[in-house]
């Protein structure tokens, strides 16, 4: 009996909670709506889930909605659900990409901190091996950024003497810290 009813008549029965009218609507439109969903999402499971959501919403909201053209209403509803599904997939993928990128950055930053800490300790150890005056001149030049002329006057030596101590320090550091050198 319900299969012969018009869409408008089925909607009228549906609004009154008639389950047979709902089943007739489902039978009449499910294939077309499934086709639309499947074409957009590309998987049987997701298309079926979207289709289920549309029909569940139709049943639960049957008293709230005004349906003038059942076919158009259902097509718009399925397209809306598909769009929301695709948006959620994109958002989820972007979130996953963000998490992966963030984890890589944190790992890289942690590795850099560890390497810098190790390098800093190694430099301190090498500096302890230098003659006291050579180490002090190097610290003033490289860590305190003092000009060669000022260092020379503090130690009462020539500028060439300061440059000699700096060169000796760099040579020892280069040899002792070979492990930390990069190819960049």
Buried (B, 14 or more C-beta within 10 A) or exposed (E): EBEEBEBEEBBBBBBEEBEEBBBBBBEBBBEEBBEBBBEBBEEEEBBBBBBEBBBEBBBEEBEEEEBEEBEEBBBEBBBEBBEEBEEEEEEEEEEEEEEEEEEEEEEEEEEEEEEEEEEEEBBEEBBEEBEEEBBBBBBBBBEEEBEBEEBBEEBEBEEEBBBBBBEBBEEBBEEBBEEEEEEE
